[in-house]
């Protein structure tokens, strides 16, 4: 039973990237907004993350972006990827063509929260949200416990930035909207990472290092500096479980440059490895970031997308609140912005994820290591699709001798991924047209399942 009620224009649940950008945007737009964070002020922002940002990322201009970079981007010289072949021990170097960064995730999170506070949003730490308030279909707030006191937070719009498999989505009745409820644990990965301090600098402090694993995941080594490494791994929950800690420990023990290393901290998490939610809006309710599947399903990267999603959600919600209409249709523009921007790329990349579930590690490694670097970057990076000249195709054929059927399958998947991006470019302006759009999208996906023989993912 709640013992008190607090009223705001907007309640944001979760102090991650998406939640902070939503709250900061709403506050700067003049809304009365509160951000609810379950952790203490000292621990808030400490999230399990690979910490890598591949390429230049422009964050919405609602926080001090220069401060964010200066205080949390510890390595801004990332210019290449190193793909390690777990079978041969050889490595493939992939130039990124632009400079990326590795961040100190705790420092990054703390700066974001401080910037959110400076923007004018209230932040309530040590606040555990446990239910939504939904009297007549529309979400009108949440219930929570703060410092042992049961409270109700009333709001015109609730922004769900509560992370993967958000508890709010378990509590909300979405029957009256198109909100995507086709969400299953098998569409997520279990991840674990350690921050390791080395006695001597590594030679690859300008690179993000990847090494695939048998469980359709990968080990990563991302240098925060030449002597501080974010080391982690994950596996998709649709695969056989992996002993994450033991697997990482074994790989680290076999690396000469990690001799004498000490572990500074460790953390685990669940991350989406799926396409973005088809719709992430419901009357009075918007989901953002991990809570809406806004993560690259091949690499797990999600910081820039989460920042954009939080910003767009707040902008659309602010307009809806101003108009006195927080219906699904009034919030729908948020869906369109996401799906026609990074959403279409992530959906295209999901085709490669589906492809991967139908093949074993040897087949995948044989094909991936034969692909020219730029094509690999395009396929799993910023474009979601890749093109290849005839000369490069012939060279790749030579390198993949014995796996031509898999290579041809990948080529067909690439064409399907390009078609899928076109479908997402036509994401509807109105929820009344959503069912027809979804049918068009599913028709492309049926082709991917037919090509790969993979089990349906959704």
SEVORO-698612 format. One line per 3 residues: number of its first residue (from 1); for each residue x, y, z of N, C-alpha, C. Coordinates in steps of 0.02 Angstrom, whole numbers, plus 50000, padded with zeros to 5 digits. Atoms other than C-alpha are relative to their C-alpha. Example, Ala and Ser with C-alpha at 12.3 -4.5 7.8 and 13.67 -1.06 7.14 Angstrom:
2
1) 50045 49941 50000 50615 49775 50390 50045 50060 50000 | 49958 49941 49997 50684 49947 50357 49961 50055 50037
This chain:
458
1) 50043 49940 50000 50000 50000 50000 50044 50062 50000 | 49960 49940 50003 50071 50169 49951 49983 50047 50056 | 50010 49953 49945 50094 50298 50086 50003 50073 49977
4) 49997 49932 50026 50114 50450 49973 49998 50001 49925 | 50004 49993 50073 50089 50515 49796 50038 50063 49979 | 49964 49943 50028 50203 50629 49695 49981 50005 49926
7) 50024 49989 50067 50149 50706 49530 50051 50038 49957 | 49953 49970 50048 50255 50751 49377 49969 49997 49930 | 50019 50006 50070 50234 50779 49191 50025 49933 49972
10) 49969 50061 50027 50351 50634 49156 50039 49965 50055 | 49959 50042 49957 50425 50491 49256 50044 49957 49956 | 49952 50042 50037 50582 50408 49187 50026 49948 50048
13) 49977 50055 49957 50626 50238 49258 50066 49974 49972 | 49934 50024 50021 50812 50195 49248 50047 50055 49981 | 49951 49947 50011 50968 50302 49250 50056 49981 49953
16) 49950 50016 50051 51059 50226 49101 50003 50053 49947 | 49993 49951 50053 51101 50313 48939 49932 50025 49975 | 50064 49980 50027 50924 50313 48870 49959 50040 50051
19) 50038 49965 49948 50844 50364 49035 50026 50070 50013 | 49970 49933 49988 50966 50508 49063 49985 50048 49943 | 50013 49955 50056 50946 50578 48889 49926 50018 49995
22) 50072 49984 49999 50756 50565 48904 49985 50052 50052 | 50014 49954 49945 50752 50653 49072 50031 50068 49987 | 49967 49935 50013 50878 50788 49022 49963 50038 49944
25) 50036 49967 50055 50784 50823 48859 49933 50028 50025 | 50065 49978 49975 50615 50833 48947 50007 50060 50045 | 49990 49943 49954 50683 50949 49081 50018 50063 49962
28) 49981 49941 50039 50762 51065 48953 49941 50025 49958 | 50060 49979 50037 50595 51067 48860 49947 50028 50047 | 50045 49967 49953 50514 51134 49018 49953 49954 50038
31) 50043 50046 49963 50432 50977 49086 50024 49990 50071 | 49985 50018 49931 50424 50933 49269 50013 49924 49999 | 49981 50070 50011 50519 50767 49264 50041 49973 50058
34) 49960 50033 49949 50588 50643 49389 50028 49936 49970 | 49968 50062 50020 50711 50502 49354 50008 49956 50061 | 49997 50047 49944 50698 50350 49467 50055 49949 49987
37) 49942 50044 50008 50858 50250 49492 50005 49956 50062 | 50000 50047 49943 50866 50093 49599 50065 50000 50039 | 49936 50000 49965 51051 50112 49641 50010 50063 50041
40) 49982 49940 49961 51129 50232 49764 50034 50051 49956 | 49967 49948 50039 51203 50396 49705 50072 49981 49986 | 49929 50019 50009 51377 50320 49726 50007 49944 49948
43) 49995 50058 50045 51339 50162 49625 49964 50011 49933 | 50037 49988 50062 51223 50235 49493 50048 50013 49942 | 49957 49993 50058 51297 50227 49319 50047 49942 49991
46) 49956 50058 50004 51395 50068 49357 49961 49943 49966 | 50038 50047 50041 51330 49956 49217 50049 49955 49962 | 49959 50046 50039 51403 49801 49134 49996 50018 49927
49) 49999 49974 50068 51457 49860 48963 50068 49986 49970 | 49936 50008 50033 51592 49831 48834 50039 50065 49998 | 49968 49934 49997 51628 50018 48844 50026 50026 49934
52) 49973 49978 50065 51673 50028 48659 49949 50037 49959 | 50041 49963 50047 51603 50156 48538 50038 50002 49934 | 49965 50007 50064 51650 50114 48360 49981 50057 49954
55) 50013 49943 50044 51667 50269 48252 49975 50060 50038 | 50023 49938 49968 51609 50446 48285 49926 49994 50016 | 50070 50001 49979 51448 50461 48381 49981 50069 50025
58) 50024 49934 49980 51352 50623 48396 49943 49992 50049 | 50053 50005 49950 51253 50629 48557 49955 50061 49996 | 50046 49942 49999 51098 50740 48571 50028 50056 50043
61) 49970 49941 49968 51143 50916 48625 49957 50023 50059 | 50037 49982 49940 51055 50913 48794 50044 49991 50062 | 49950 50005 49947 51209 50873 48899 50064 50033 49975
64) 49935 49971 50019 51384 50947 48900 50041 49943 49969 | 49967 50055 50035 51457 50831 48768 50076 50004 50006 | 49927 49994 49990 51633 50900 48787 50020 49974 50068
67) 49986 50026 49933 51628 50865 48973 49995 49924 50001 | 50010 50072 50002 51562 50690 48940 50061 49966 49971 | 49941 50029 50031 51709 50653 48826 50062 50009 50042
70) 49940 49986 49961 51841 50735 48934 50004 49958 50063 | 49999 50034 49935 51790 50648 49095 49988 49925 49997 | 50015 50071 50001 51740 50476 49033 50027 49962 49939
73) 49971 50033 50058 51813 50440 48860 50075 49993 50011 | 49930 50008 49978 51978 50369 48922 50047 49984 49942 | 49959 50017 50058 52040 50310 48751 49961 50020 49937
76) 50035 49976 50060 51990 50407 48595 50039 49987 49937 | 49957 50015 50056 52114 50328 48477 49986 49932 49968 | 50017 50065 50029 52023 50170 48423 49990 50007 49925
79) 50003 49992 50073 52051 50151 48236 49994 49934 49962 | 50002 50065 50034 52043 49964 48200 49970 49947 50045 | 50022 50059 49964 51970 49798 48249 50048 49943 49986
82) 49959 50060 50010 52066 49637 48273 49955 49940 50012 | 50043 50059 49996 51967 49479 48237 50045 49939 50007 | 49957 50057 49987 52052 49327 48314 49965 49934 49980
85) 50025 50066 50020 52028 49155 48236 50015 49950 50057 | 49987 50045 49943 52004 49035 48383 50027 49932 49980 | 49976 50065 50024 52051 48885 48276 50073 50003 49979
88) 49932 49997 50027 52209 48942 48188 50047 50042 50043 | 49958 49955 49960 52269 49073 48312 50020 50062 49961 | 49984 49942 50041 52287 49197 48168 49950 50056 50013
91) 50042 49942 49989 52213 49371 48171 49987 50037 49935 | 50019 49959 50056 52123 49479 48044 49993 50071 50025 | 50004 49930 49980 52149 49667 48059 49950 50036 49955
94) 50053 49965 50036 52002 49776 48007 50003 50075 50015 | 50001 49927 49989 52029 49965 47987 49928 50026 50003 | 50067 49973 49993 51875 50061 48044 49987 50058 49952
97) 50010 49943 50044 51903 50210 47931 49984 50064 50037 | 50012 49942 49958 51862 50328 48074 50018 49981 50072 | 49976 50012 49932 51912 50346 48256 49943 49990 50049
100) 50049 50013 49948 51810 50269 48397 50030 50012 50068 | 49978 49987 49931 51829 50269 48585 49981 49943 50046 | 50018 50044 49945 51825 50165 48743 49989 50045 50061
103) 50017 49956 49944 51744 50241 48897 50007 49964 50067 | 50007 50025 49932 51752 50219 49084 49926 50004 50016 | 50073 50000 49997 51571 50165 49104 49973 50031 50064
106) 50024 49969 49938 51553 50218 49286 50007 50075 49996 | 49990 49928 50006 51627 50390 49253 49950 50029 49950 | 50048 49979 50051 51519 50404 49097 49930 50005 50030
109) 50066 50000 49970 51362 50358 49194 49991 50055 50051 | 50004 49948 49949 51401 50478 49336 49996 50069 49968 | 50003 49935 50034 51431 50623 49216 49930 50009 49971
112) 50066 49994 50030 51267 50586 49126 49948 50017 50054 | 50048 49986 49946 51170 50583 49290 50008 50071 50026 | 49989 49932 49977 51251 50745 49347 49974 50050 49949
115) 50026 49956 50052 51210 50825 49179 49924 50000 49998 | 50073 50004 49996 51031 50764 49196 49974 50043 50056 | 50018 49957 49943 51021 50848 49365 50008 50074 49982
118) 49988 49930 50019 51096 51008 49294 49949 50025 49949 | 50051 49981 50049 50965 51005 49155 49934 50018 50033 | 50060 49981 49963 50832 51022 49289 49955 49942 50019
121) 50040 50058 49980 50768 50845 49314 50015 49982 50072 | 49988 50029 49934 50744 50776 49489 50026 49929 49991 | 49977 50069 50001 50837 50614 49523 49988 49970 50069
124) 50012 50036 49937 50776 50495 49658 50038 49935 49998 | 49960 50061 49994 50909 50366 49699 49969 49953 50051 | 50024 50050 49952 50880 50208 49802 49924 49991 49993
127) 50072 50004 50013 50708 50196 49720 49987 49940 49955 | 50015 50062 50037 50645 50025 49665 49928 50002 49976 | 50066 50000 50030 50499 50030 49545 49974 49928 49995
130) 50026 50069 49998 50386 49878 49564 49935 49989 49962 | 50062 50010 50037 50227 49910 49464 49982 50064 49962 | 50026 49942 50035 50136 50025 49344 49930 50014 50027
133) 50069 49980 49984 49976 50121 49378 49964 50006 49933 | 50033 50004 50066 49854 50083 49236 49925 49989 50011 | 50070 50009 49981 49673 50115 49285 49954 49982 49942
136) 50046 50011 50056 49592 50115 49112 50037 49989 49934 | 49961 50013 50060 49721 50050 48988 50060 50046 49993 | 49945 49951 50003 49827 50209 48990 50043 49995 50062
139) 49954 49999 49942 49981 50206 49101 50002 50070 50027 | 50002 49933 49969 49968 50350 49224 50052 50009 50055 | 49948 49993 49949 50117 50317 49336 50029 49933 50020
142) 49969 50061 49974 50216 50190 49435 49997 50001 50075 | 49991 50004 49928 50229 50127 49612 50071 49978 50015 | 49929 50012 49984 50397 50115 49699 50010 50001 50075
145) 49978 49995 49930 50487 50098 49863 50064 50041 50002 | 49941 49957 49993 50609 50236 49910 50016 50009 50074 | 49978 49995 49930 50707 50229 50072 49949 49967 50047
148) 50047 50037 49959 50582 50102 50138 49928 50025 49998 | 50067 49972 50004 50430 50209 50096 49968 49982 49933 | 50037 50017 50061 50299 50149 49970 49968 50063 49972
151) 50023 49939 50032 50258 50288 49846 49967 49985 49933 | 50027 50001 50068 50154 50318 49691 50023 50063 49965 | 49979 49943 50042 50224 50429 49554 49949 50007 49944
154) 50048 49985 50054 50088 50505 49444 50036 50037 49944 | 49969 49966 50057 50135 50562 49269 49956 49996 49939 | 50034 50002 50065 50066 50604 49098 50030 49946 49957
157) 49965 50052 50039 50198 50490 49020 50052 49967 50044 | 49947 50038 49968 50307 50353 49092 50049 49977 49946 | 49948 50023 50046 50472 50322 49001 50037 49942 50033
160) 49970 50061 49974 50535 50145 49027 50072 49994 49974 | 49930 50010 50016 50725 50146 49028 50030 49951 50050 | 49981 50046 49947 50734 50001 49151 50042 49942 49977
163) 49953 50051 50023 50844 49892 49041 49968 49938 49972 | 50022 50062 50031 50833 49719 48966 49947 49964 50042 | 50053 50039 49967 50677 49617 49006 49970 50041 50058
166) 50025 49952 49950 50606 49768 49098 49940 49973 50039 | 50055 50022 49957 50494 49726 49245 49936 50038 49985 | 50059 49960 50015 50377 49866 49192 49958 49967 49945
169) 50035 50032 50055 50334 49767 49035 49964 49937 50023 | 50035 50057 49970 50286 49618 49142 49936 50024 50035 | 50056 49974 49961 50165 49729 49238 49948 50036 49958
172) 50045 49960 50040 50086 49828 49096 49956 49957 49955 | 50047 50034 50046 49932 49769 49000 50002 50039 49934 | 49992 49968 50065 49971 49809 48818 49945 49981 49950
175) 50052 50026 50045 49810 49735 48748 49969 50053 49955 | 50033 49948 50038 49746 49903 48687 50047 50037 49952 | 49953 49966 50045 49901 49948 48584 50039 49948 49959
178) 49958 50043 50042 50026 49879 48459 50069 49987 50030 | 49935 50008 49967 50169 49876 48586 50025 49928 49990 | 49970 50065 50016 50287 49732 48543 50006 49957 50063
181) 49996 50047 49944 50258 49589 48664 50031 49934 49977 | 49968 50061 50026 50344 49459 48553 50073 49999 50023 | 49934 49994 49968 50492 49461 48673 50012 49938 50042
184) 49984 50062 49966 50577 49305 48739 50073 50001 50022 | 49931 50000 49974 50733 49271 48842 50050 49975 49948 | 49954 50027 50050 50808 49176 48694 50025 50053 49951
187) 49979 49944 50043 50822 49343 48602 50051 50045 50035 | 49953 49961 49961 50948 49403 48731 50064 49960 50010 | 49938 50034 49983 51126 49363 48780 50017 50012 50073
190) 49973 49992 49932 51206 49337 48949 50072 50021 49993 | 49933 49972 50008 51364 49440 48966 50034 50010 50069 | 49960 49990 49940 51504 49459 49093 50064 50036 49980
193) 49938 49965 50016 51650 49578 49099 50040 50018 50062 | 49954 49979 49948 51801 49621 49204 50041 50059 49974 | 49952 49947 50017 51908 49778 49205 50067 49979 50031
196) 49935 50029 49981 52089 49720 49211 50055 50052 49995 | 49942 49956 50000 52244 49819 49257 50063 49959 49984 | 49940 50036 50021 52406 49765 49171 50063 50036 50023
199) 49937 49968 49979 52585 49795 49231 50037 50034 49942 | 49967 49972 50058 52644 49832 49053 49948 50017 49946 | 50049 49981 50052 52556 49920 48907 49995 49948 49944
202) 50010 50044 50057 52481 49817 48766 50019 50037 49936 | 49981 49970 50064 52534 49846 48586 49939 50020 49959 | 50060 49988 50040 52354 49854 48525 49951 50047 50035
205) 50043 49954 49964 52288 50000 48626 49959 50046 49953 | 50041 49963 50048 52213 50073 48466 49949 49955 49967 | 50043 50051 50033 52106 49919 48430 49949 49971 50048
208) 50048 50041 49966 51950 49828 48483 50011 49929 49978 | 49983 50070 50015 51990 49642 48494 49939 49956 50010 | 50057 50046 49997 51856 49511 48456 50024 49929 49988
211) 49985 50071 50011 51863 49322 48467 49935 49961 50007 | 50064 50035 49997 51710 49216 48423 50003 49939 50045 | 50006 50060 49958 51650 49077 48536 49948 49953 49969
214) 50045 50050 50029 51552 48919 48500 49927 50013 50014 | 50069 49989 49981 51394 48984 48581 49970 50062 49968 | 50023 49943 50038 51363 49118 48448 50009 50065 50039
217) 49982 49940 49965 51447 49249 48553 50072 50017 49985 | 49929 49984 50011 51620 49325 48567 50031 50026 50064 | 49958 49968 49949 51757 49370 48687 50020 50069 49974
220) 49975 49935 50022 51810 49551 48684 50054 50025 50048 | 49948 49965 49961 51961 49650 48743 50003 50071 49974 | 50004 49931 50021 51932 49837 48735 50045 50042 50046
223) 49953 49963 49958 52075 49950 48797 49974 50069 50022 | 50016 49934 49974 52020 50092 48909 50063 50045 49998 | 49935 49968 50008 52204 50136 48907 50048 49944 49980
226) 49952 50052 50020 52363 50043 48861 50011 49948 50055 | 49990 50048 49945 52362 49959 49033 49935 49981 50036 | 50064 50017 49970 52176 49952 49078 49953 49974 49946
229) 50037 50034 50053 52071 49829 48979 49931 49978 50025 | 50067 50028 49988 51885 49794 48977 49999 49933 49965 | 49999 50068 50028 51883 49605 48952 49935 49966 50017
232) 50064 50031 49986 51720 49513 48932 49979 49952 49946 | 50027 50046 50049 51614 49389 48838 49926 49991 50014 | 50071 50014 49992 51435 49336 48811 49980 49942 49955
235) 50028 50051 50044 51329 49199 48736 49926 50012 49994 | 50072 49991 50010 51155 49201 48662 49961 49947 50038 | 50038 50046 49958 51025 49123 48772 49962 49948 49962
238) 50030 50053 50041 50958 49022 48626 50050 49942 49990 | 49948 50051 50007 51122 48922 48633 50011 49965 50067 | 49983 50035 49938 51194 48802 48761 50033 50048 50049
241) 49970 49954 49951 51242 48891 48923 50076 49995 50001 | 49927 49997 49996 51424 48945 48940 50020 50020 50070 | 49971 49980 49936 51527 48956 49098 50041 50063 49988
244) 49970 49937 50021 51565 49140 49071 50065 50015 50036 | 49941 49981 49960 51687 49170 49213 50059 49954 49984 | 49946 50048 50012 51788 49012 49182 50028 50007 49929
247) 49977 49992 50069 51794 49039 48993 50044 50061 49992 | 49960 49939 50003 51858 49216 49013 50066 49991 50036 | 49938 50011 49961 51984 49165 49146 50050 49958 49961
250) 49956 50044 50039 52053 49027 49034 50032 50038 49942 | 49972 49963 50057 52074 49143 48885 50051 50051 50023 | 49953 49951 49974 52159 49277 48989 50065 49966 50020
253) 49941 50036 49977 52278 49147 49062 50045 49981 49942 | 49961 50020 50058 52335 49102 48886 50028 50059 49961 | 49974 49940 50033 52382 49281 48840 50061 50026 50038
256) 49938 49980 49967 52562 49326 48877 49998 50072 50024 | 50001 49929 49981 52525 49513 48883 49959 50013 50063 | 50041 49992 49941 52404 49482 49028 50033 49971 50063
259) 49964 50027 49943 52535 49405 49143 50004 50053 50056 | 49997 49954 49944 52525 49484 49315 49942 50048 50005 | 50058 49955 50000 52356 49565 49280 49961 49995 50065
262) 50044 49999 49942 52241 49615 49423 49931 50024 49979 | 50069 49983 50016 52052 49628 49417 49978 50058 50044 | 50022 49941 49963 51984 49800 49467 49926 49994 50020
265) 50070 50012 49983 51798 49758 49458 49970 49953 49948 | 50033 50049 50043 51678 49633 49379 49925 50009 50005 | 50072 49989 50002 51496 49636 49327 49969 49960 49944
268) 50036 50037 50051 51367 49538 49228 49935 50034 49982 | 50063 49969 50022 51210 49582 49131 49969 49958 49945 | 50034 50027 50058 51082 49528 49002 49993 50056 49949
271) 50002 49950 50053 51085 49617 48834 49957 49975 49942 | 50038 50023 50058 50965 49613 48685 50046 49981 49941 | 49967 50016 50064 51028 49523 48529 49943 49986 49951
274) 50061 50005 50041 50869 49554 48430 49989 50066 49965 | 50018 49937 50033 50792 49685 48317 49965 50045 50051 | 50037 49955 49956 50717 49841 48398 49926 49980 50003
277) 50072 50013 49994 50539 49822 48462 49964 50030 49940 | 50039 49974 50057 50417 49841 48316 49964 50064 50019 | 50029 49939 49972 50324 49968 48422 50018 50003 50074
280) 49980 49992 49930 50384 50037 48588 49959 50054 50035 | 50043 49951 49969 50237 50150 48629 49932 49970 50017 | 50066 50020 49975 50073 50126 48723 49972 50063 50032
283) 50027 49940 49968 49953 50258 48790 50033 50015 50068 | 49968 49979 49939 50052 50352 48922 50067 49967 50015 | 49941 50043 49985 50205 50240 48903 50045 49996 49938
286) 49950 50006 50054 50366 50237 48798 50059 49962 50027 | 49941 50038 49981 50510 50112 48806 50060 50024 49960 | 49940 49973 50033 50689 50165 48765 50061 49956 50017
289) 49937 50035 49987 50863 50089 48752 49992 49925 50003 | 50004 50072 49994 50887 49909 48807 49929 49976 50011 | 50069 50019 49987 50705 49906 48864 49958 49996 49937
292) 50034 50002 50065 50656 49924 48680 50041 49963 49948 | 49958 50038 50047 50792 49814 48603 50043 50043 49956 | 49961 49954 50041 50894 49962 48542 50075 49985 50004
295) 49931 50023 49996 51056 49863 48531 50019 49962 49937 | 49976 50037 50058 51159 49801 48384 50000 49925 50016 | 50006 50071 49982 51114 49615 48382 50061 49958 49984
298) 49939 50037 50016 51285 49565 48315 50057 50018 50047 | 49943 49979 49959 51403 49667 48424 49981 50018 50072 | 50021 49980 49933 51299 49716 48576 50006 50074 50014
301) 49992 49928 49991 51336 49901 48550 49933 50035 50003 | 50064 49967 49994 51196 50016 48606 50001 50070 50028 | 49997 49934 49968 51259 50179 48682 49972 50055 49956
304) 50026 49945 50041 51229 50298 48535 49925 49994 49985 | 50071 50010 50014 51060 50222 48491 49957 50016 50060 | 50038 49985 49939 51002 50232 48671 49994 50075 50012
307) 50001 49927 49991 51050 50416 48679 49948 50032 49954 | 50048 49973 50049 50951 50454 48521 49928 49983 50020 | 50067 50022 49983 50801 50351 48577 49972 50039 50059
310) 50024 49962 49942 50790 50436 48746 49982 50071 49981 | 50012 49931 50022 50802 50607 48663 49936 50005 49960 | 50060 49998 50042 50669 50570 48532 49937 49985 50040
313) 50059 50017 49959 50552 50489 48658 49977 50060 50040 | 50017 49942 49959 50558 50643 48769 49970 50056 49957 | 50025 49947 50044 50533 50763 48623 49928 49986 49978
316) 50067 50018 50023 50382 50669 48557 49951 50001 50059 | 50043 50000 49941 50311 50645 48732 49984 50071 50023 | 50011 49931 49979 50332 50830 48773 49946 50033 49956
319) 50050 49972 50046 50232 50877 48619 49931 49971 50015 | 50063 50032 49985 50098 50750 48662 49969 50027 50065 | 50024 49973 49936 50085 50813 48841 49974 50071 49990
322) 50022 49932 50014 50072 50992 48777 49933 50002 49964 | 50063 50003 50036 49929 50940 48663 49944 49968 50041 | 50049 50033 49959 49841 50849 48804 49977 49933 49973
325) 50017 50064 50032 49845 50685 48706 50061 49955 50003 | 49943 50046 49994 49961 50543 48759 49980 49930 49975 | 50022 50063 50029 49876 50408 48655 50056 49968 49960
328) 49951 50035 50042 49970 50279 48553 50014 50039 49937 | 49991 49963 50062 49941 50380 48395 50042 50063 50011 | 49963 49939 49986 50009 50538 48477 50074 49987 50013
331) 49930 50017 49985 50169 50449 48530 50033 49962 49943 | 49976 50044 50053 50189 50350 48368 50060 50027 49962 | 49944 49970 50036 50311 50473 48288 50067 49977 50028
334) 49939 50027 49970 50442 50409 48410 50020 49935 49966 | 49985 50062 50035 50429 50236 48331 50029 50013 49931 | 49978 49988 50068 50449 50307 48157 50072 50027 49999
337) 49932 49973 49998 50606 50405 48204 50051 49945 50013 | 49953 50054 49984 50689 50253 48281 50008 49952 49941 | 49996 50053 50050 50645 50129 48144 50030 50023 49934
340) 49971 49975 50062 50697 50240 47998 50070 50026 50009 | 49931 49980 49986 50862 50284 48082 50040 49938 50017 | 49959 50058 49983 50966 50156 48177 49960 49936 50002
343) 50042 50060 49997 50818 50037 48190 50006 49957 49938 | 49996 50039 50062 50830 49986 48008 50067 49965 49994 | 49934 50032 50003 51017 49951 48023 50003 49940 50048
346) 49999 50055 49951 50994 49845 48179 49956 49943 49976 | 50043 50053 50026 50851 49750 48097 50036 49962 49944 | 49961 50033 50052 50963 49715 47947 50054 49956 50029
349) 49948 50039 49967 51102 49656 48061 49972 49937 50032 | 50032 50058 49969 50979 49538 48144 49997 49942 49951 | 49999 50054 50050 50976 49441 47980 50064 49960 50006
352) 49937 50035 49992 51160 49399 48007 50001 49960 50065 | 50005 50037 49938 51123 49349 48185 49960 49935 49989 | 50040 50060 50016 50988 49229 48121 50042 49951 49960
355) 49955 50041 50040 51112 49164 47992 50049 49962 50045 | 49951 50031 49956 51237 49129 48131 49972 49943 50040 | 50029 50054 49959 51116 49020 48229 49996 49934 49962
358) 50007 50061 50041 51110 48897 48083 50067 49968 49983 | 49934 50025 50019 51299 48867 48073 50044 49991 50060 | 49953 50010 49945 51438 48802 48181 50058 50049 49996
361) 49947 49951 49995 51590 48900 48233 50050 49995 49943 | 49951 50007 50054 51708 48829 48101 49975 50031 49935 | 50027 49971 50062 51593 48878 47958 49999 50076 50004
364) 50004 49928 49994 51566 49053 48025 50069 50033 49997 | 49933 49972 49999 51751 49083 48057 50031 49997 49930 | 49973 50007 50068 51798 49018 47883 49975 50055 49954
367) 50029 49949 50043 51681 49140 47799 50020 50070 50022 | 49986 49933 49975 51709 49291 47912 50073 50020 49988 | 49929 49983 50008 51899 49283 47904 50018 50009 49927
370) 49986 49992 50072 51888 49276 47713 49972 50065 49973 | 50031 49939 50025 51782 49433 47697 50049 50058 50006 | 49959 49939 49995 51876 49595 47656 49977 50042 50059
373) 50015 49963 49939 51885 49708 47808 49943 50049 49995 | 50051 49949 50005 51774 49849 47745 49930 49969 49993 | 50064 50033 50008 51637 49729 47693 49975 49972 50067
376) 50018 50025 49934 51640 49651 47867 49976 50056 50044 | 50020 49942 49960 51632 49822 47948 49930 50023 49979 | 50066 49978 50024 51484 49870 47838 49945 49953 50022
379) 50051 50049 49986 51391 49708 47870 49979 50001 50073 | 50017 50003 49929 51400 49712 48060 50010 50067 50035 | 49988 49935 49969 51438 49896 48087 49947 50051 49983
382) 50045 49943 50007 51360 50058 48030 49948 49992 49945 | 50047 50005 50055 51272 50002 47871 49950 49943 50007 | 50045 50056 49995 51199 49832 47910 49998 49957 49938
385) 49995 50037 50062 51232 49776 47732 50069 50013 49970 | 49933 49992 50030 51387 49759 47621 49997 49985 49925 | 49992 50013 50071 51433 49766 47437 50072 49979 49988
388) 49933 50026 50014 51583 49681 47358 50011 49999 49924 | 49983 50001 50071 51669 49702 47190 50013 49928 49977 | 49989 50066 50028 51692 49554 47072 50069 49972 50021
391) 49933 50022 49982 51879 49547 47110 50003 49974 50072 | 50001 50021 49930 51849 49537 47297 49959 49937 50008 | 50041 50061 49997 51714 49407 47270 50042 49939 49981
394) 49960 50056 50022 51836 49297 47176 50053 49981 50052 | 49951 50014 49948 51970 49315 47310 49968 49966 50060 | 50035 50031 49944 51843 49272 47443 49981 49928 49985
397) 50016 50068 50020 51789 49118 47346 50060 49954 50010 | 49940 50040 49993 51969 49056 47345 50013 49985 50074 | 49987 50009 49929 51988 49084 47532 49949 49956 50036
400) 50053 50038 49967 51824 48998 47573 49988 49933 49966 | 50009 50065 50034 51852 48842 47468 49979 49947 50052 | 50028 50049 49954 51751 48704 47550 49941 50027 50039
403) 50057 49970 49966 51624 48827 47619 49961 50045 49952 | 50033 49957 50048 51553 48899 47459 49925 50002 50011 | 50072 50000 49988 51377 48846 47504 49982 50050 50055
406) 50012 49953 49946 51389 48947 47665 50010 50072 49975 | 49987 49934 50027 51463 49096 47572 49942 50023 49957 | 50056 49981 50043 51323 49093 47444 49938 50015 50043
409) 50055 49987 49954 51198 49082 47585 50006 50070 50032 | 49988 49934 49971 51277 49235 47666 49985 50055 49949 | 50014 49951 50053 51267 49327 47500 49924 50011 49994
412) 50073 49994 50005 51080 49290 47491 49970 50034 50062 | 50022 49966 49939 51057 49345 47671 50014 50075 49995 | 49983 49929 50009 51146 49508 47629 49948 50035 49956
415) 50051 49970 50044 51021 49540 47489 49934 50008 50037 | 50061 49995 49960 50877 49504 47607 50006 50057 50051 | 49990 49946 49952 50952 49624 47735 49990 50068 49967
418) 50010 49938 50036 50956 49761 47604 49926 50013 49987 | 50072 49993 50010 50773 49728 47563 49965 50019 50064 | 50031 49985 49936 50731 49735 47747 50009 50074 50019
421) 49990 49928 49987 50808 49909 47764 49951 50042 49960 | 50049 49964 50041 50695 49966 47622 49931 49998 50033 | 50064 50007 49966 50543 49900 47717 49998 50048 50060
424) 49998 49956 49942 50597 49995 47873 49999 50073 49981 | 50006 49931 50023 50616 50154 47772 49928 50021 49991 | 50071 49986 50010 50429 50139 47742 49959 49987 50063
427) 50036 50009 49937 50384 50121 47926 49942 50050 50002 | 50060 49957 50006 50206 50191 47941 50000 50060 50047 | 50009 49940 49960 50162 50364 48006 49945 49992 50051
430) 50060 50007 49959 50006 50297 48089 49992 49927 50021 | 50008 50070 49978 49970 50141 48194 49948 49961 49960 | 50050 50035 50039 49822 50102 48081 50031 49962 49942
433) 49966 50033 50056 49946 50051 47945 50054 49951 50024 | 49946 50040 49972 50057 49952 48062 49996 49926 49981 | 50008 50071 50014 49986 49778 48031 50023 49983 49929
436) 49979 50012 50069 50013 49792 47843 50075 50005 49993 | 49927 49993 50001 50191 49852 47869 50034 49938 50029 | 49971 50058 49967 50227 49708 47986 49996 49938 49955
439) 50006 50056 50047 50163 49584 47856 50055 50003 49948 | 49947 49992 50049 50286 49656 47729 50068 49982 50030 | 49936 50015 49967 50429 49644 47853 50007 49925 50012
442) 49998 50071 49986 50385 49466 47902 50011 49959 49937 | 49989 50035 50062 50382 49414 47720 50074 49996 49982 | 49928 50000 50012 50565 49465 47704 50034 49952 50049
445) 49971 50045 49950 50607 49371 47865 49987 49928 49983 | 50014 50068 50021 50522 49215 47800 50051 49977 49949 | 49949 50016 50049 50644 49222 47655 50067 49984 50034
448) 49937 50012 49964 50791 49231 47778 49999 49931 50033 | 50006 50066 49969 50728 49078 47872 50005 49945 49947 | 49997 50049 50054 50707 48986 47707 50071 49992 49974
451) 49931 50002 50024 50883 49031 47651 50045 49963 50049 | 49954 50024 49949 50968 48985 47814 49980 49934 50032 | 50024 50059 49963 50860 48845 47883 49998 50012 50075
454) 50001 49984 49929 50867 48934 48051 49930 49995 50029 | 50065 50000 49966 50728 48914 48178 49975 50072 50005 | 50027 49932 49994 50611 49064 48183 50021 50031 50067
457) 49976 49965 49940 50675 49192 48307 49944 50035 50037 | 50054 49961 49970 50512 49283 48338 49933 49965 49994
